[in-house]
Amino acid sequence: MENTDYLVKILVKTKEKTKYFVKNTIMPSSTYNVEVLDVISSGNATLPKNIKIAVGGGVVSMEEYVNTLDLKTKEKTKTDKLSKKDLQKQIMISNESYYELEQGNEYYICIRDLTQDENYKGYYGMPEGGYDVFQEKDGLYVNVLTQKTLMR
């Protein structure tokens, strides 16, 4: 909770294309359009009804990934020699905290306001990925990765 600005209840409306927000970085971000159903934390804070969220990790084309590498790395890894067919293949880039939000599902998520950040302009972020995602079970907020309960 210390790395977040809000705990919100959301409904996932759509998943957008996975993209790279920061140049020369290996990790892309999955992006979602969500409806804010309730702001649980931050006193009387309000958020727009519809927001965009960026979550580290996702599926990109090999070409998109290779374009993040510098020339020396491309040569060393021989990714500069890949065929057009290989460059079109889809790959998953993620870490242990990656969690794919499902369209139509409701979640409780911890988010940071990145809307004014030069790289993530207009987006909110989940700094800890799936560790920031909870579902309500028997009145408790249960983390989707660890199954641990969020203490209030």
Secondary structure, DSSP 8 states (H G I E B T S, - for coil): -TT-SEEEEEEEEEE---B-SSTT-S--EEEEEEEEEEE-SSTT----SEEEEEEEBEEEEHHHHHTTS-HHHHHHHTGGG--HHHHTSEEEE--TT-----TT-EEEEEEEE-TTSTTTTTEEE-TTGGGGEEEEETTEEEETTT--B---
